[in-house]
Amino acid sequence: MAMFGREKQRDPRNFIATYDDSAPVEYQMRAIAFFDILGWRQAVEESDADPNIRKILLNAVWSFAARAKDYVETETEDHPSRDEYSQFSDSVIVSFPYAGHYDLYRLLKFVTEFQTSMVMLGLPLRGGVTVGPLFHMDAIAFGPAMNRAYCLESQVARMPRIIIDRSLDDDVVAAASELPKHWSFVVRGDDGYYETDFLAPYVMNEKLAKRLEVKIDNWIQQYRNDDGILAKYQWLKARWDASKAEALERIKKGFNYQGPHNAKGGPHMD
């Protein structure tokens, strides 16, 4: 769904001050992403004695908050924004109204951009994406879709990846069919879940690729004595190797390989 007319920021809201406890509460059908920043707790502990880590943590959450605020509050007269985001410590919720696969695609692209930037900071994300009944207004979010997204994040994803509910497989396929073949969008995990392809932007940038490889190798060395954390970074290493192989395969087929494009752009129609 394209945006028409002049863009503007939506009017400020104060849900707490304007709340009417006699009004009925209605769920909306929304696409929701719930994710956590892995390594956050340990980084916070270490930040007590290291101001550089405190700076990294603040930059990370500020970057998301600034990006999310700008994105969800941008609207036009024809298309008022009903997007929402909430953040508490290392837990983040983003939701968009859902009418079809384009809305799922838009949410996934927005989340992937943040996921891509965070991994280079050493703060990979783990999360779940689904669609369902949800109330989400400013910092308040609850509903069956919230429960399902949290379940996907906490019980199914396990590794530093953002997975998409299997009930949305048809939507993922529909969205992918509207993209040029060289666009990276999602990959299918070993457990059958689609997951965001957040490493693709680094593959064809030699300088960034080398930086990421060094970081991954350092993390594996750093956590070599912690089996739980080590497994996550070993998975990340395997996912990175797979992303490089997939990019080479696209090049062999003659595609002009590119990483994910800006979430505002939407699917490209051939």
C-alpha positions in Angstrom: 0.0 0.0 0.0 1.7 3.1 -1.2 1.7 6.5 0.7 0.1 9.3 -1.2 0.3 13.0 -0.6 2.7 15.0 1.5 4.2 13.1 4.4 4.0 14.5 8.0 4.4 13.3 11.5 1.2 12.3 13.2 -0.2 14.4 16.0 1.2 13.7 19.4 -0.9 11.3 21.6 -1.2 10.8 25.3 -3.0 7.5 25.7 -2.6 7.5 29.5 -4.1 11.0 29.9 -7.0 10.4 27.4 -7.9 6.9 28.4 -11.7 6.3 28.9 -12.2 3.3 31.2 -15.9 3.1 30.1 -15.1 2.6 26.4 -15.1 -0.9 24.9 -11.6 -2.4 24.2 -11.3 -3.8 20.7 -8.5 -6.0 19.3 -7.2 -5.2 15.9 -5.7 -7.7 13.4 -2.1 -6.8 13.5 1.3 -8.1 12.3 3.6 -8.1 15.4 7.3 -8.7 16.0 8.5 -9.3 19.5 12.3 -9.6 20.0 15.0 -9.4 22.6 18.5 -8.1 22.3 20.8 -11.1 23.1 23.8 -10.4 25.3 22.1 -7.4 26.8 22.1 -8.5 30.4 25.8 -9.3 30.4 26.6 -6.1 28.6 24.7 -4.1 31.2 26.6 -5.8 34.0 29.9 -5.0 32.3 28.9 -1.5 31.6 29.0 -0.6 35.3 32.8 -0.4 35.0 33.1 0.4 31.3 31.7 3.7 30.0 32.3 2.6 26.4 29.8 -0.3 26.8 27.3 2.2 28.3 27.7 4.3 25.2 27.1 1.3 22.9 24.0 0.3 24.8 22.5 3.8 24.7 23.4 4.2 21.1 21.7 0.9 20.3 18.4 1.6 22.0 18.4 5.3 20.9 19.0 4.2 17.3 16.0 1.9 17.4 13.8 4.4 19.2 14.6 7.2 16.8 14.2 5.0 13.7 10.9 3.5 15.0 9.5 6.8 16.0 10.2 8.4 12.7 8.8 5.4 10.7 5.6 4.7 12.7 4.6 8.3 13.1 5.1 9.3 9.4 1.7 9.5 7.7 -0.3 11.4 5.0 -3.8 12.6 5.0 -4.8 9.7 2.8 -3.0 7.1 4.9 -2.9 8.0 8.6 -0.3 5.9 10.5 -1.6 3.2 12.8 1.8 1.6 13.3 3.1 1.1 16.9 6.2 0.3 18.8 7.1 -0.3 22.4 10.4 -0.8 24.1 11.4 -1.8 27.6 15.1 -2.5 28.4 16.1 -5.2 25.8 12.5 -6.2 24.8 11.0 -4.6 21.8 7.5 -4.8 20.2 6.6 -3.5 16.8 3.2 -3.9 15.2 1.5 -2.8 12.0 -2.2 -3.2 11.0 -2.6 -6.3 8.9 -4.7 -6.6 5.8 -2.6 -8.9 3.7 0.9 -10.1 2.9 2.2 -6.6 2.1 1.8 -5.6 5.7 3.8 -8.6 6.9 6.5 -7.8 4.3 6.6 -4.2 5.5 7.1 -5.3 9.1 9.7 -7.8 8.2 11.8 -5.3 6.3 11.6 -2.8 9.1 12.7 -5.4 11.6 15.5 -6.8 9.4 17.1 -3.4 9.0 17.4 -3.0 12.7 18.6 -6.6 13.1 21.3 -6.0 10.5 22.7 -3.0 12.3 22.6 -4.6 15.7 24.6 -7.6 14.9 27.6 -5.5 14.0 27.4 -3.9 17.5 27.7 -7.4 19.0 24.0 -7.4 20.0 22.2 -9.9 17.8 18.4 -10.2 18.0 16.1 -13.2 18.7 12.4 -12.8 18.0 9.1 -14.0 16.6 6.7 -12.6 14.1 3.0 -13.5 13.8 -0.4 -12.0 12.9 -3.4 -12.0 15.1 -5.7 -10.1 17.5 -3.7 -7.4 19.4 -4.3 -4.2 21.3 -1.2 -1.9 20.9 -1.2 1.7 21.7 2.0 3.5 22.7 3.6 1.5 25.5 0.7 -0.8 26.1 0.4 -4.0 24.2 -1.5 -7.3 24.9 -3.5 -9.9 23.1 -3.3 -13.4 21.7 -0.9 -12.3 19.0 1.4 -10.9 21.7 1.4 -14.2 23.5 2.2 -16.1 20.3 5.0 -13.8 19.2 6.6 -14.1 22.7 6.3 -17.9 22.5 8.1 -18.0 19.2 10.9 -15.8 20.6 11.3 -17.5 23.9 10.6 -21.1 23.1 11.1 -21.7 19.4 13.7 -19.4 17.9 16.5 -20.3 20.4 19.3 -18.9 18.2 20.0 -15.2 17.2 17.3 -15.2 14.5 13.8 -13.7 14.0 11.4 -16.4 12.9 8.0 -16.1 11.2 5.0 -18.1 12.4 4.4 -21.1 10.2 0.8 -20.1 9.8 2.1 -17.2 7.6 4.1 -19.3 5.1 1.6 -18.5 2.3 2.0 -14.8 3.0 5.8 -15.1 2.9 5.7 -16.9 -0.4 3.3 -14.3 -1.8 5.5 -11.4 -0.7 8.6 -13.1 -2.1 6.9 -13.7 -5.5 6.5 -9.9 -5.9 10.3 -9.2 -5.4 13.0 -9.5 -8.1 14.9 -12.7 -7.7 18.1 -11.0 -6.7 16.5 -9.4 -3.6 17.3 -11.1 -0.3 14.1 -11.5 1.8 13.9 -14.6 4.0 15.6 -18.0 4.3 14.1 -21.3 5.4 15.6 -22.5 8.7 16.5 -26.1 9.4 13.4 -26.5 11.5 11.1 -25.3 8.7 10.5 -21.8 9.9 11.2 -18.9 7.6 13.6 -16.4 9.2 14.7 -12.9 8.2 17.8 -12.8 6.0 19.6 -10.1 8.0 23.2 -10.9 7.0 22.7 -10.4 3.3 23.8 -6.7 3.3 27.2 -7.6 4.5 27.9 -10.3 1.9 28.8 -8.1 -1.0 30.7 -5.4 0.9 34.2 -6.8 1.3 35.2 -4.4 4.1 32.1 -5.0 6.2 32.2 -8.7 5.5 35.7 -8.9 6.9 34.7 -6.9 10.0 31.8 -9.2 10.6 33.8 -12.3 10.2 36.4 -11.1 12.7 33.7 -10.2 15.2 32.0 -13.6 14.9 35.4 -15.4 15.3 36.1 -13.2 18.4 32.7 -14.0 19.9 33.3 -17.7 19.4 36.7 -17.4 21.1 35.3 -15.2 23.9 32.5 -17.7 24.8 34.4 -20.9 24.2 33.8 -22.0 27.8 30.1 -21.2 27.9 28.3 -23.9 25.9 24.9 -22.0 26.0 26.2 -18.8 24.5 28.8 -20.5 22.3 26.1 -22.4 20.5 24.4 -19.2 19.5 27.5 -17.7 17.9 28.4 -21.0 16.2 24.9 -20.9 14.7 25.6 -17.3 13.6 28.9 -18.4 12.0 27.0 -21.2 10.1 24.3 -18.7 9.0 27.0 -16.3 7.8 28.7 -19.0 5.7 25.4 -20.0 4.2 24.6 -16.3 3.3 27.9 -16.1 1.4 27.2 -19.3 -0.4 23.7 -18.2 -1.4 25.1 -14.8 -2.7 27.6 -16.6 -4.9 24.9 -18.8 -6.2 22.9 -15.8 -7.2 25.9 -14.3 -8.9 26.5 -17.5 -10.9 22.9 -17.3 -12.1 23.5 -13.8 -13.4 21.6 -11.8 -10.8 22.8 -8.4 -9.7 22.8 -9.3 -6.1 21.7 -6.7 -3.5 20.7 -6.8 0.1 17.4 -5.8 1.7 16.1 -2.3 0.6 14.4 0.3 2.8 11.3 -0.9 4.5 9.3 2.1 3.3 9.8 0.9 -0.3 7.6 -2.1 -0.3 7.7 -5.1 -2.7 8.9 -4.4 -6.3 6.3 -5.5 -8.9 7.9 -7.0 -12.0 
